[in-house]
C-alpha cells in the first residue's frame, strides 16, 4: 500500500503539517501509535 514511504510520505507530511494547528500536530505521535504512519489518510477526511 505504501510506495516509497521515505520520500513521498515525508513530502506529504511536511506540506500537510504546514497547514496543521499546534493541537493537531501534537496528535501526530498518537495517530502513528494507532497505525497512521502518515497523515495522508487523514488529509482526505479533512
C-alpha positions in Angstrom: 0.0 0.0 0.0 2.9 2.4 0.8 5.1 3.2 -2.2 8.4 4.9 -1.4 7.4 5.8 2.1 10.6 7.7 2.7 10.4 10.3 0.1 6.7 10.6 -0.8 5.4 10.4 2.8 8.0 12.9 4.0 7.0 15.5 1.4 3.3 14.9 2.1 3.8 15.2 5.9 5.8 18.4 5.6 3.2 20.0 3.3 0.3 18.9 5.5 1.9 19.9 8.8 2.4 23.4 7.5 -1.4 23.7 7.5 -1.8 21.9 10.8 -2.7 23.6 14.1 -0.3 23.0 17.0 -3.1 20.9 18.6 -3.3 18.6 15.5 0.5 18.4 15.4 0.6 17.2 18.9 -1.8 14.4 18.0 0.6 13.0 15.3 2.5 10.7 17.7 -0.8 9.3 19.0 -2.1 8.7 15.4 1.2 7.0 14.5 0.8 4.8 17.5 -2.6 3.6 16.2 -1.3 2.8 12.8 -1.4 6.1 10.9 2.2 6.2 9.7 1.5 9.4 7.7 -1.3 11.9 7.6 -2.1 11.2 4.0 -5.2 9.2 5.1 -6.3 11.9 7.4 -5.9 14.6 4.8 -8.7 13.0 2.8 -11.0 13.3 5.9 -10.1 17.0 6.3 
